[in-house]
């Protein structure tokens, strides 16, 4: 069975997505709360709760088929201050990569490396961060490509992430796995510009991964919500509606007039110096962590009787928005669950990557 190491592992969502066809042999995260959740769900995996910079290759068993890393995005995201990979949080990428480079020097490089982060990674530090990662992969003997994938293709949550997927340069890749140039919907204009600016040697190692577009999503917000969960009082619901501009109030009226149950996701934004509530009935906004600088979104629920209520998501609803199974053990504290899911990777995206790319790269890398 192929093996993988999971870095910045959080609650192990990448491992859930990889599925039973892969065996986790090592995981690392700095957060004790996330570490407790990981242990509760994956008791058989060796876990080190520590700063990644404190790890050495002696901690890593065997010769892993895959190293998965989801480095912190705070200094890269639009909510950050633009420090990029030189920031205090996102800079954790560098000690992790030193660990990978040392594995290469020992003759046991991961056959595949997958790096997940927010799309602004492509343009952060005027494109220098993305170019630096590409150069490091090139120097370490990998060919690689990237895809920007929105979890909304699979679950009712708008959550774009970039996935850099690299494989050893001596792998025998089937021709259909890479295409001659970029294609929709996974290769964005920003990515195309970034790749065009790579040095010749780096660009020679770039691959435009050719993956199919997933089938249309059939899950809606209604499908993941517990309508019987305790809601806010009427005063809070009125406050939310009063914060809406006419366009969003009209959305609520139309949903109510349609009859039956409806559910909308409300996020709070500053518009012209004033706080506003904005609603959409098709998707939740990307889940946030309690300390991420953005207010936790709320759901506006319209009952069969037309009554309107509001509340924050439950911990289990957040798990469903991330594609986690009902059997996944969540932290007891709702805030801890918000932290866990807000920092996580959407499980169905990983599963789709595993089916269409990682499993095929694994097979080719083994034969090379």
N, C-alpha and C positions, 0 to 999 in steps of 0.2 A: 504493500500500500504506500502511495506517495506521502511524504511528510512535509510539514511546514512549520516555520517559526513565525510567531505573530508579535510584532513590536508596536508599542503604543496601543496595546490590545484592548483597553477599556473592558467591556463586558464580554469580549470574544465574538463580536458580531461577524467579523470576517470569517471566523471558523465556522459559524453557523451557516453562512452562505456557501462556503466551500463544500459542506455536506459530508456525509458518512464515507465518501470515497477518498477522503484525505485524513491523515492522522496528525494531530498537533503534537509536537514534541517539546516545544518551548514557547513561553509567552512572557511578556514583560510590560509592566505599566508602573508609573510612579505613584499613582493614586491608591491608597489603601482601600477606599470605599469601592472603587471599580475592581480592585484585586479581589475583594470579598465576593463580589458578584461573579467574577470569573471562576473562582474556586467553587462556588455553589453550583455552577452550570457545567464546569469541566474539571471535575476532581482528579482526573487521571493525567492531566497535563502539567508538566513542570512549570511553575510560575515563579518569577522573581519580581517582587514589588520593590522597585529601586529606580533611581535615575539611570537612564540608558547609558550615561557616561561612566557609570560604575561597573558596567558589564565588561567581561573579557570573552574571548573565544572559548575559554575553558568552560564557560557557562552553557555553551551551545552544543548539544549532542549531535553526533553523526554528520551526515552530508545532506542537508535539507534540499528537497526539490523546489521549495518556494520559500522566500522571505517576504512576508507581507508587512508593510509599514504604513501607519496612518499618523504621521507626525502632527504636532499641534499646529493649528491654522491661525491662531489669534493674531499674529503679527503680519499675516498675509491677507486675511479676510478684509472685506470692505469696512467692517466695524473696527478694525485695528488702526494703528498709526503709521503703517507703511514701512516698518522696520524690516520686513521680509525675513529671509533666512538668517539675518544677522540679529534678529530680535531675541529677547530673553526666552520666549516660549518656542517659537518656530525654529530657533537656532538649535534645538535638540536634534534636528536632522543631521548635523555634522558629526557628533559622537556616534550616532547610529551608523552613519556611512563609514566611519573609521572601522567600526566592528565588521562591516561587510568587506571592506578592503583587506582587513586582516584575515578573514576567511579565504579570500582569493589567494593571499600570499601563502596560506597553509595548504593550498591545493584542494580545498573543499568549498568552493564558491556555491552559493545557491544557484540552482539551474535557472530559476526564474525569480525575478524581483518585481514586486508590485508596490507602487507608492500611490497612496490616495490622499487628496487634499482638495482645497477649494479652488475653483477656476481662476481667481485672481493670481494664483501661483504663476500662471503663464505670463502675466504682465508685471508682477511685483518687481520692485527695484529696477524699473524700466526694462524688464525682460531679462535681467542678469541672473535672477534666481533660477528660472527655467533653463536658461542656457548653461548655467553652472552644473545643474543636475545632469543634463544631457552630456556634458563634457566628462563628468565623473563616470557615468555609465560607459561611455566610449573607452576611456582609459582603462576601465576594469575588465574590458573584453565582452561587452554586451552589445546586442542590437536591440532597438527599443522603439516604441511608439506610444501615443497617448490618445485617450478618448475622453470627451466631456459627456457625461451621462446624467440625465435628470431622473431621480427616483420616481418622478411622477409618471414615468412610463410603466411603472409596476405597482405603485401604491399611491393613494391620494394625498401626497405631500410633495410640494415643490422643493426639490433639494438637489441642485446641480453639484457634481463633484468631478474632478479630473483624476483619471487613473492612468498612471505611467506604467506600462508593462514592458519588461525587458527580459530577454532570454540570451543565453550564452551564444556568442557570435558563431560558434561552430555547429550550432543546431541546424538540422536539415529541414528547413521550413517548406511546407507545401505551398506551391505558387499562389493558390487561391486565398491564403491566409493574409496576404498583404496585397494592396492595390497600388497602381502607379502614382496616384495622387490622392488628395483629400476627397472626402465625400460626406454627404449629409447622412444622419444628423449629428455625428459625433466629432467632426473636425471643424472647429469654429474658426471664424475669420482671424481671431487673435492668435490661435494656434498656427494657422497658415503663415501669418506674418512672422511669428517667432521662429518657425522652422526655416523660413527663407533667409533669416539673418544668421543662422548657425554657420560656424566655420565649415569649410569643405569636408574636413575629416569627420566632424561630428554629424553633418548632414548625411554622409555616406552610411552611417549606422542607423539612421532614422527609418522606420517602417510605418506606412499608413495602414494600420490594421484594418482589415476588411471584415466587418461583422454584420450580421443581418439586423434589420430593425425589428424589435420585439413586437409581438402581437398586441393589439389594442388592449389596454387595461380595462378590466370589468369590475374593479372594486371602487366603491364610492365612500364618501365620508359617512354616510348613513350606515354602511356595512361595518364600520369599526367603532361606532359610538355606543355607549351604554346610556340610553335615554332615561333610565331610572336613577342614574347617579345624582347625588345631591348638587343642587344648583345655587347660584348666588341669590340674594334677596332681590326684590323688584327694584329697589333703589339703584343698585349697581347696574342692572339691565337697562334702566332708563338712562343712566349716565352714559353708558356705551352708545346708545342710540343717539343721544344728544351730541355726542362727539362726531357723528357722521355728517358728511356733506350730503347734499340732496341726491347725488348719484348713488350713494351707498344706501341711503334710506329707501330709495326706489327699489333697489335690489331686494331689500327685506320685504317691502310691500308686495312685490311680485311673487316672491316665494310663498308668502302667507296666502295670497289670493289663489295660488294654484291648488291649495287644499292638501291635506295629508301632512306627513312629517317632512321636515326639511332641516338641514344643518349647514351652517356657514362658519367659516373660520375668520375670526376678527384679529387683526394686528393693529398696533398703535404706532403711528408715525408722526413726525413733526412736519407740518406743512405751513410755510410762511410764518414760522415762529409759533405756531399753535399746535397742540396735540390733536390729532384726528384719529378716529377709528375707521378702518377700511375692511370691508367684508368681501369674501368670495365664497360661492357655494359649490365650486367644483373641486378645490384643493385646499388643504391646510398649507400654511407657510412653513418654511423649514423650521424644524424644532430647534429651540435655543436652550442654552444652559442658563441656570438662574443668575450666574455672574457674567454673562456674555455681553452685557451692555444694552440688550434689547428686552422689552417687556415680554413676559410669557403670553403667547396668544390665548385668546378665549374662543370658545364655541358659542354660537348663538343657535339655540334650539327652538324650532317651531313645532308644537305638538299637533296632534290630530284635531284638537279643539281650537287651534289658532293661537293658543297662548305662547308667549315668547319668554324664554328663559336664557340664562347665560351662566357659564362657568369655565374654569380652566380645564384642560385635558386631565383625565386620570392617568395614573402611571401605566395602566394596561393599554389605554388608548395610544399613548406615546409608543409603546412597544409594538402595537399593531401598525402604526404609521411607519415604523422602521422595518416592518415585515417579519418581526420575531414571532415564533410560534407561541401559542397559549401556554405551553409547558415551560417556557423560559422563566427562570426564577428572578424576580425583580427585587431591588432593595426595599426594605420596609418603609423607608422615608420617601415621600413623594418627591421632595427636592433632590434626593440622591438619584431617584429614577429619572428626573428631568436632566440631571447632569450626565447620567449614563447614556441616555438616548440622544441628547442634544449633541454629544461628542462622537456619536457612533456612525457607522457606515450602514447604509440600507442593505439589508440581507438579500433581497431579490436581485439587486444590481450585481452583487458578488456572485450569486448563483448563476446569473446569466453570463457573466464573464467567465466563470469556471466552465460552463457548458460549451461556450463558443470560442474561447481563446485559451484559457489556462490549461485545460485538460489536453488540448491539442499540442500546445507548446511543450507540455511535460513529456508527452510521448515522443516528440521529435528530438527533444534534448536528450532523452535517455538513449536514443539510437545513434546520436552523433558521436 
